[in-house]
Amino acid sequence: MYKLPHNMDEILSKLDVYTRQWASNLTIDDIVKLLQSVYKLPGLLETLKYPAPSIDGGAANIGKAGEVKFIDICRGLPSNYQVQDTSKQGKKGDFIITYSNTGTVKRCLVDIKNYSSTVPKKEIDKFYEDMTFGSYDAGIIISYRSKFVGIADHVYIEESCLSSGKIPVMYLVSSDEELILQSIELIIAKSIIQQTKDINIDRIESLIEHINSALTNSADVRRLLSELQTSIAKSIQKCQENLVTHEAHVKRAVKEMSGCVSKVMVNRILEHVPKIDPRDDNTDPLIKVDSSSDDTDLHGNLGFPDIKNKLENLHKVRGLDRPAYIELINIKWDDIDTDVPGFICEMTSSNMVVRVAALKTKTTVVINFLEELEIPESELDEITYKITKDGSFICLLNDPLVKFIKQYYL
């Protein structure tokens, strides 16, 4: 290793402590490479004033926003530079450039920005955050057409103390291909001649700061997790209490509903239903009266005194179903209502409500039981029915159905 000549001591004495420590370890070859790179910068900076000519004939100018492809520019790098596209990988910037030469390997993290206005500080912070998630020897953040907040120069290099040590980071504002290539080689060269990353006070301080930051973030996350667990536990307990309350309300409502449909409650309700006084109306001439029937009174009328009024909707029943309808309505119901919307009539007893609906091709009967009945399945074999979600029986009106209703009518 060649040390600096003694006449360089005066120069070193005018440098700050960090730069002096770095420069004192430079060899003659290191100085040559550094000076060659610095020598090229003024000419490259002039290209910022005079944009390079357009590429691919009529293609847009390379300096325009969004029209410069970094991967294409990097094809101009020497063969010992390898470029990896990491733009779709988290915490790895946009590209990683790996330099290899005679056993020396350097990795540089690259981030590309294409803002029309000043690149905000949050983007710079994100770049440094990505740097801490990997082991890199250098970093370069490139803005194609706008400067970085707080940085007035188009090319700016600083040394940053990260957990992996002190590394050079470049800020470049340009879309010029030649300037980008020279900047990449310059930052790699600076990382090569950078002082050896031995354990020193700077790195220790950086590691301590990194550890403190990690511990602080860990404590914050742990506190938030604890608060979240407490909140979830309270929410679960509250849901359980609400569930128990709702279940109790349902059970109470079901019990009250069972009482409402009991025979006693039905009788109480029917006390307030207006009754039609019996009359001695003659029977409808269309109805054939069997005077020998036990259901006729002394005048030869059907058992229901005002049966004529109850049969006023008989014409709405299909002709083939009328005999069964007449037999059904002639049962001694507690009440018969012919003014029920959607139905011909509604018949009520203490344990069931029967509604008759007439359709063009059939007559259906809807039965709702007011009490729980034990009905053998065999009793349902002869009738045609289906049970709805609310527990109603929808049946076809026929003789077996009338027989079934008479059997369980109370």
Backbone torsions as a table, in degrees:
resi	resn	phi	psi	omega
1	MET	NA	132.5	178.4
2	TYR	-95.5	124.4	179.4
3	LYS	-84.0	160.3	179.3
4	LEU	-66.8	147.7	176.9
5	PRO	-61.2	158.9	-176.9
6	HIS	-65.4	-26.8	-178.8
7	ASN	-72.5	-3.7	176.3
8	MET	-87.0	-8.5	-178.3
9	ASP	-61.8	-36.0	179.7
10	GLU	-63.8	-38.5	178.8
11	ILE	-66.4	-44.4	-178.6
12	LEU	-63.8	-33.2	-177.8
13	SER	-67.6	-19.6	-178.9
14	LYS	-92.8	-1.6	179.8
15	LEU	-91.3	157.8	174.5
16	ASP	-70.5	168.1	-170.7
17	VAL	-62.7	-38.0	-178.1
18	TYR	-72.2	-43.4	179.9
19	THR	-67.3	-38.0	178.9
20	ARG	-64.1	-39.7	178.9
21	GLN	-64.6	-38.7	179.8
22	TRP	-70.6	-46.5	-175.4
23	ALA	-67.4	-29.3	-178.0
24	SER	-67.9	-17.0	179.9
25	ASN	-96.9	0.4	-179.4
26	LEU	-72.9	141.7	173.3
27	THR	-95.2	174.1	177.5
28	ILE	-60.7	-43.2	179.7
29	ASP	-63.1	-38.0	178.9
30	ASP	-62.5	-42.5	-179.5
31	ILE	-64.6	-38.9	179.3
32	VAL	-60.8	-48.3	-178.9
33	LYS	-63.3	-41.4	-178.5
34	LEU	-64.9	-45.5	-179.3
35	LEU	-65.5	-37.2	178.5
36	GLN	-63.2	-41.6	179.7
37	SER	-67.1	-42.7	179.6
38	VAL	-65.6	-35.1	-179.2
39	TYR	-61.8	-34.1	-176.7
40	LYS	-78.0	-19.7	-173.2
41	LEU	-62.2	-44.7	-178.6
42	PRO	-57.1	-42.8	178.9
43	GLY	-65.8	-35.7	179.9
44	LEU	-70.3	-36.1	179.7
45	LEU	-65.7	-27.7	177.9
46	GLU	-63.7	-26.4	-179.9
47	THR	-67.6	-18.5	176.1
48	LEU	-66.1	-31.8	178.5
49	LYS	-79.5	-32.7	-178.0
50	TYR	-122.6	96.8	-176.2
51	PRO	-55.8	148.6	177.9
52	ALA	-67.9	154.2	179.6
53	PRO	-63.4	157.6	-178.7
54	SER	-65.8	154.2	-179.4
55	ILE	-105.2	163.4	178.3
56	ASP	54.7	45.1	175.5
57	GLY	66.4	-105.0	-175.2
58	GLY	-88.5	12.8	179.5
59	ALA	-68.1	160.0	-178.0
60	ALA	-65.7	155.8	-179.6
61	ASN	-58.9	138.7	-175.1
62	ILE	-64.5	-18.3	-179.2
63	GLY	-83.3	-9.0	-177.9
64	LYS	-73.5	151.1	-175.3
65	ALA	-61.3	135.0	171.8
66	GLY	76.3	2.7	-174.5
67	GLU	-107.8	4.8	178.7
68	VAL	-107.5	120.3	178.4
69	LYS	-96.1	115.9	-174.8
70	PHE	-60.5	-38.6	-177.7
71	ILE	-64.3	-32.6	177.6
72	ASP	-72.4	-39.0	178.9
73	ILE	-62.0	-39.1	-176.3
74	CYS	-68.3	-10.5	174.7
75	ARG	-66.0	-15.9	177.1
76	GLY	-83.5	-2.6	178.0
77	LEU	-76.1	157.4	175.6
78	PRO	-59.5	164.8	-174.1
79	SER	-68.0	-20.3	-179.4
80	ASN	-86.7	12.9	172.7
81	TYR	-108.3	124.5	177.4
82	GLN	-113.8	133.4	-176.8
83	VAL	-113.0	126.9	178.3
84	GLN	-116.8	126.1	178.7
85	ASP	-81.2	113.7	-179.4
86	THR	-118.1	20.1	-174.6
87	SER	-64.3	-24.4	-179.5
88	LYS	-98.7	8.8	178.4
89	GLN	-110.2	135.8	-178.3
90	GLY	-69.8	143.1	174.4
91	LYS	61.6	27.9	179.8
92	LYS	-132.5	25.9	178.7
93	GLY	59.8	-149.2	178.1
94	ASP	-105.0	-35.7	-179.4
95	PHE	-145.0	154.7	170.8
96	ILE	-124.7	122.4	178.2
97	ILE	-102.8	125.5	179.7
98	THR	-111.4	123.6	178.7
99	TYR	-105.2	132.2	179.6
100	SER	-132.0	133.3	177.7
101	ASN	-163.9	115.0	177.1
102	THR	47.1	51.5	176.5
103	GLY	86.1	-10.6	178.2
104	THR	-90.7	125.6	180.0
105	VAL	-125.8	126.5	178.9
106	LYS	-127.3	138.9	180.0
107	ARG	-118.1	131.1	-177.9
108	CYS	-122.9	126.9	177.3
109	LEU	-88.2	132.9	-176.9
110	VAL	-122.2	135.2	175.3
111	ASP	-128.2	134.8	-176.5
112	ILE	-110.1	132.0	176.8
113	LYS	-122.6	145.0	-177.4
114	ASN	-136.2	47.5	-178.1
115	TYR	-78.3	145.6	173.3
116	SER	-84.1	-18.9	176.0
117	SER	-119.4	-177.2	-176.3
118	THR	-55.8	134.3	177.4
119	VAL	-67.0	121.5	-174.5
120	PRO	-72.7	163.2	-178.0
121	LYS	-64.2	-31.2	-178.9
122	LYS	-62.1	-29.9	178.2
123	GLU	-72.5	-36.4	176.4
124	ILE	-67.1	-43.1	178.4
125	ASP	-61.1	-39.5	178.9
126	LYS	-64.1	-39.2	178.5
127	PHE	-62.0	-43.8	178.7
128	TYR	-67.8	-33.3	176.3
129	GLU	-63.8	-41.3	176.6
130	ASP	-63.8	-35.8	179.8
131	MET	-62.7	-35.2	-177.5
132	THR	-74.6	-17.0	-178.8
133	PHE	-86.4	-2.6	178.8
134	GLY	-140.9	177.6	178.6
135	SER	-108.0	106.8	-176.4
136	TYR	-126.0	153.2	178.5
137	ASP	-99.0	-14.3	179.9
138	ALA	-163.1	167.0	177.0
139	GLY	-146.8	146.7	177.5
140	ILE	-142.2	127.7	178.0
141	ILE	-115.7	123.0	-171.3
142	ILE	-113.4	129.6	173.8
143	SER	-114.1	122.6	-174.1
144	TYR	-69.1	-32.9	-171.9
145	ARG	-144.8	5.0	178.2
146	SER	-144.1	152.2	-178.1
147	LYS	-76.9	168.7	177.3
148	PHE	-91.6	146.1	179.9
149	VAL	-62.3	132.2	178.4
150	GLY	81.4	-0.2	-179.5
151	ILE	-124.4	116.0	-176.0
152	ALA	-84.9	-25.7	-174.6
153	ASP	-81.7	154.5	174.5
154	HIS	-78.2	-31.0	175.9
155	VAL	-125.1	121.9	-176.9
156	TYR	-142.1	131.0	-179.0
157	ILE	-122.4	133.5	175.1
158	GLU	-135.6	157.8	176.2
159	GLU	-103.1	126.7	-175.5
160	SER	-114.4	135.1	177.1
161	CYS	-90.6	108.7	178.2
162	LEU	-111.8	178.7	-178.7
163	SER	-63.2	-24.7	179.9
164	SER	-89.8	-1.7	179.2
165	GLY	125.0	-172.0	179.5
166	LYS	-88.3	122.5	-177.4
167	ILE	-131.5	151.8	178.6
168	PRO	-80.3	139.2	177.3
169	VAL	-128.2	130.4	-178.5
170	MET	-111.3	138.9	170.6
171	TYR	-108.2	122.6	-177.5
172	LEU	-127.0	126.4	176.4
173	VAL	-111.3	97.3	-179.5
174	SER	-174.6	153.3	170.7
175	SER	-119.0	9.5	179.8
176	ASP	-74.3	128.2	-174.7
177	GLU	-62.2	-46.4	-177.1
178	GLU	-65.3	-40.8	-179.8
179	LEU	-66.4	-38.1	178.4
180	ILE	-64.2	-43.4	179.8
181	LEU	-64.0	-44.4	-179.7
182	GLN	-66.1	-34.6	179.2
183	SER	-67.6	-39.2	177.4
184	ILE	-61.6	-46.8	179.8
185	GLU	-65.0	-34.4	-179.3
186	LEU	-66.5	-45.4	-177.8
187	ILE	-68.7	-33.8	175.3
188	ILE	-66.6	-42.8	179.3
189	ALA	-61.5	-40.4	179.6
190	LYS	-65.0	-36.7	178.0
191	SER	-68.6	-29.9	179.4
192	ILE	-70.2	-42.4	-177.1
193	ILE	-89.9	4.1	177.8
194	GLN	-63.8	148.0	179.9
195	GLN	-56.8	149.6	-178.9
196	THR	-59.6	138.1	-176.0
197	LYS	-82.3	64.2	175.5
198	ASP	-79.4	168.2	176.2
199	ILE	-68.6	113.9	179.6
200	ASN	-136.6	176.2	-174.6
201	ILE	-63.2	-36.5	180.0
202	ASP	-62.6	-45.6	-178.5
203	ARG	-67.7	-38.9	179.1
204	ILE	-61.6	-45.2	178.5
205	GLU	-62.1	-40.3	178.8
206	SER	-63.9	-42.5	179.3
207	LEU	-64.8	-40.7	178.5
208	ILE	-62.2	-44.7	178.2
209	GLU	-60.7	-40.5	179.2
210	HIS	-64.8	-42.2	179.9
211	ILE	-65.3	-45.1	179.3
212	ASN	-60.1	-42.4	179.0
213	SER	-62.7	-43.2	-180.0
214	ALA	-64.6	-41.0	179.5
215	LEU	-66.1	-39.8	178.4
216	THR	-62.9	-47.1	178.5
217	ASN	-62.7	-38.4	178.9
218	SER	-63.6	-41.9	179.1
219	ALA	-64.8	-40.5	178.4
220	ASP	-63.4	-44.0	179.8
221	VAL	-64.7	-41.5	179.4
222	ARG	-63.0	-40.4	178.8
223	ARG	-64.7	-44.6	178.5
224	LEU	-62.8	-38.6	178.7
225	LEU	-64.0	-41.8	178.9
226	SER	-63.4	-44.4	178.4
227	GLU	-62.5	-39.2	179.5
228	LEU	-65.4	-41.8	178.7
229	GLN	-63.3	-41.3	178.0
230	THR	-63.5	-43.1	-179.9
231	SER	-64.0	-41.8	179.5
232	ILE	-64.5	-42.4	179.7
233	ALA	-61.3	-42.4	178.3
234	LYS	-65.2	-39.6	179.7
235	SER	-65.2	-41.3	179.0
236	ILE	-63.8	-43.9	179.2
237	GLN	-62.4	-41.8	179.4
238	LYS	-64.8	-41.2	177.5
239	CYS	-62.1	-41.8	179.4
240	GLN	-63.4	-41.7	178.6
241	GLU	-63.9	-43.4	178.2
242	ASN	-63.6	-38.0	-179.8
243	LEU	-64.1	-44.5	178.1
244	VAL	-61.3	-42.4	179.9
245	THR	-62.8	-45.9	-179.8
246	HIS	-64.1	-39.7	178.3
247	GLU	-63.6	-38.8	177.5
248	ALA	-64.2	-40.9	177.9
249	HIS	-62.9	-40.6	179.5
250	VAL	-64.0	-45.0	-179.8
251	LYS	-62.7	-41.3	179.4
252	ARG	-65.5	-41.1	180.0
253	ALA	-65.7	-40.5	178.1
254	VAL	-63.4	-41.2	179.6
255	LYS	-64.3	-43.6	178.3
256	GLU	-65.0	-38.1	179.1
257	MET	-65.2	-39.2	177.9
258	SER	-61.7	-39.1	177.8
259	GLY	-67.1	-35.6	-178.6
260	CYS	-66.1	-33.8	-177.3
261	VAL	-93.8	5.8	176.1
262	SER	-69.7	166.7	-176.5
263	LYS	-63.2	-38.8	-178.6
264	VAL	-63.5	-46.1	-178.1
265	MET	-66.3	-36.5	177.4
266	VAL	-62.5	-42.4	179.4
267	ASN	-64.3	-38.4	178.6
268	ARG	-64.6	-39.8	179.3
269	ILE	-67.5	-42.0	-177.0
270	LEU	-67.4	-18.0	177.3
271	GLU	-63.9	-26.0	-177.6
272	HIS	-97.0	1.2	178.1
273	VAL	-86.5	124.9	-179.6
274	PRO	-62.4	135.5	179.0
275	LYS	-100.5	150.6	176.4
276	ILE	-93.5	125.3	-179.2
277	ASP	-62.8	141.6	179.0
278	PRO	-63.0	143.7	177.1
279	ARG	-133.3	164.3	-178.9
280	ASP	-103.0	42.2	178.2
281	ASP	-63.7	146.1	175.1
282	ASN	-71.4	155.1	179.6
283	THR	-74.1	157.6	178.2
284	ASP	-62.6	133.0	-178.7
285	PRO	-61.1	-19.1	179.5
286	LEU	-77.5	-15.5	-176.7
287	ILE	-93.6	125.3	178.1
288	LYS	-85.3	120.8	-176.2
289	VAL	-101.3	129.0	174.9
290	ASP	-94.7	106.0	-175.5
291	SER	-68.0	-16.5	179.4
292	SER	-85.2	-5.9	-177.8
293	SER	-70.0	145.6	178.2
294	ASP	-70.6	-12.7	-176.3
295	ASP	-92.6	8.1	179.2
296	THR	-103.4	150.8	178.4
297	ASP	-95.4	-169.8	-176.4
298	LEU	-64.7	-20.7	-178.6
299	HIS	-92.9	2.4	-179.7
300	GLY	81.5	9.0	178.8
301	ASN	-82.1	160.7	175.2
302	LEU	-66.0	164.4	-173.9
303	GLY	-55.6	-34.8	178.4
304	PHE	-83.4	116.0	-171.2
305	PRO	-52.5	-44.8	-176.8
306	ASP	-102.8	43.4	-176.9
307	ILE	-61.1	-28.3	179.8
308	LYS	-61.8	-42.1	178.2
309	ASN	-67.6	-35.6	-178.0
310	LYS	-70.3	-20.1	-179.6
311	LEU	-100.3	16.4	-177.7
312	GLU	-67.6	-19.7	178.3
313	ASN	-99.7	15.7	-176.7
314	LEU	-59.4	-32.7	-177.9
315	HIS	-65.6	-15.2	179.2
316	LYS	-82.6	-13.9	-178.8
317	VAL	-87.2	140.4	177.3
318	ARG	-57.2	139.4	-174.0
319	GLY	-52.8	-42.4	-177.8
320	LEU	-68.5	-22.5	-177.2
321	ASP	-95.4	-4.5	-174.0
322	ARG	-64.3	-41.4	178.8
323	PRO	-57.5	-44.5	179.8
324	ALA	-66.5	-35.8	178.7
325	TYR	-65.5	-43.4	179.9
326	ILE	-63.2	-41.3	179.3
327	GLU	-66.2	-37.0	179.9
328	LEU	-67.5	-44.9	-176.3
329	ILE	-74.0	-17.3	-178.9
330	ASN	-81.5	-5.8	174.4
331	ILE	-65.6	149.1	-176.9
332	LYS	-78.4	79.6	179.8
333	TRP	-77.4	155.7	174.2
334	ASP	-67.9	-33.5	-179.1
335	ASP	-156.7	144.9	174.6
336	ILE	-129.8	125.3	-178.5
337	ASP	-121.5	122.7	-179.0
338	THR	-101.9	9.2	-179.1
339	ASP	-114.0	35.7	178.7
340	VAL	-90.7	118.9	-178.8
341	PRO	-56.4	130.6	177.1
342	GLY	86.9	-5.4	-178.7
343	PHE	-132.6	155.3	175.7
344	ILE	-70.3	-45.1	178.1
345	CYS	-160.2	165.6	177.3
346	GLU	-130.4	125.8	-177.9
347	MET	-115.4	134.7	-174.2
348	THR	-126.5	135.8	170.1
349	SER	-126.8	-172.8	-177.2
350	SER	-71.9	-20.8	-175.9
351	ASN	-124.1	2.9	178.9
352	MET	-159.0	155.6	171.7
353	VAL	-122.0	127.9	-176.2
354	VAL	-120.6	125.1	177.6
355	ARG	-119.1	138.2	-178.3
356	VAL	-109.9	127.1	177.9
357	ALA	-121.8	130.1	-177.0
358	ALA	-100.2	128.0	173.0
359	LEU	-115.0	170.9	-176.5
360	LYS	-66.2	-36.8	-174.0
361	THR	-106.9	-8.0	-178.7
362	LYS	-162.7	163.2	175.8
363	THR	-117.0	126.4	-177.7
364	THR	-111.0	154.2	179.6
365	VAL	-126.8	128.6	177.4
366	VAL	-104.3	122.7	-177.1
367	ILE	-115.2	128.6	172.0
368	ASN	-120.9	118.7	-179.7
369	PHE	-83.2	133.8	179.5
370	LEU	-92.2	-9.5	177.8
371	GLU	-136.1	156.7	175.8
372	GLU	-74.8	126.7	-179.0
373	LEU	-122.2	143.8	174.4
374	GLU	-96.1	105.7	-176.9
375	ILE	-115.1	117.4	177.1
376	PRO	-60.6	145.1	-179.5
377	GLU	-61.4	-29.7	-180.0
378	SER	-62.7	-27.3	179.7
379	GLU	-70.7	-18.2	-178.0
380	LEU	-96.2	-2.8	-175.3
381	ASP	-66.5	-34.1	-173.1
382	GLU	-87.8	-8.1	-179.3
383	ILE	-107.7	153.6	178.0
384	THR	-101.4	118.9	-173.0
385	TYR	-153.0	166.2	167.6
386	LYS	-146.4	154.6	-176.9
387	ILE	-108.9	128.3	179.4
388	THR	-85.3	174.6	-178.7
389	LYS	-63.0	-30.2	-179.4
390	ASP	-87.4	7.7	176.0
391	GLY	89.0	8.4	178.2
392	SER	-79.8	145.9	174.2
393	PHE	-99.4	124.1	174.8
394	ILE	-108.4	116.3	-171.6
395	CYS	-125.1	157.7	170.7
396	LEU	-84.0	135.6	179.3
397	LEU	-75.2	119.0	176.2
398	ASN	-159.9	178.1	-177.1
399	ASP	-61.3	-44.3	178.2
400	PRO	-58.5	-35.5	179.4
401	LEU	-67.5	-41.8	178.9
402	VAL	-62.3	-41.1	177.9
403	LYS	-61.9	-42.9	179.4
404	PHE	-61.9	-46.0	-178.8
405	ILE	-63.1	-42.0	179.2
406	LYS	-62.0	-32.9	-175.9
407	GLN	-70.1	-36.9	-175.2
408	TYR	-108.8	7.5	177.0
409	TYR	-76.6	136.6	175.8
410	LEU	-124.4	NA	NA
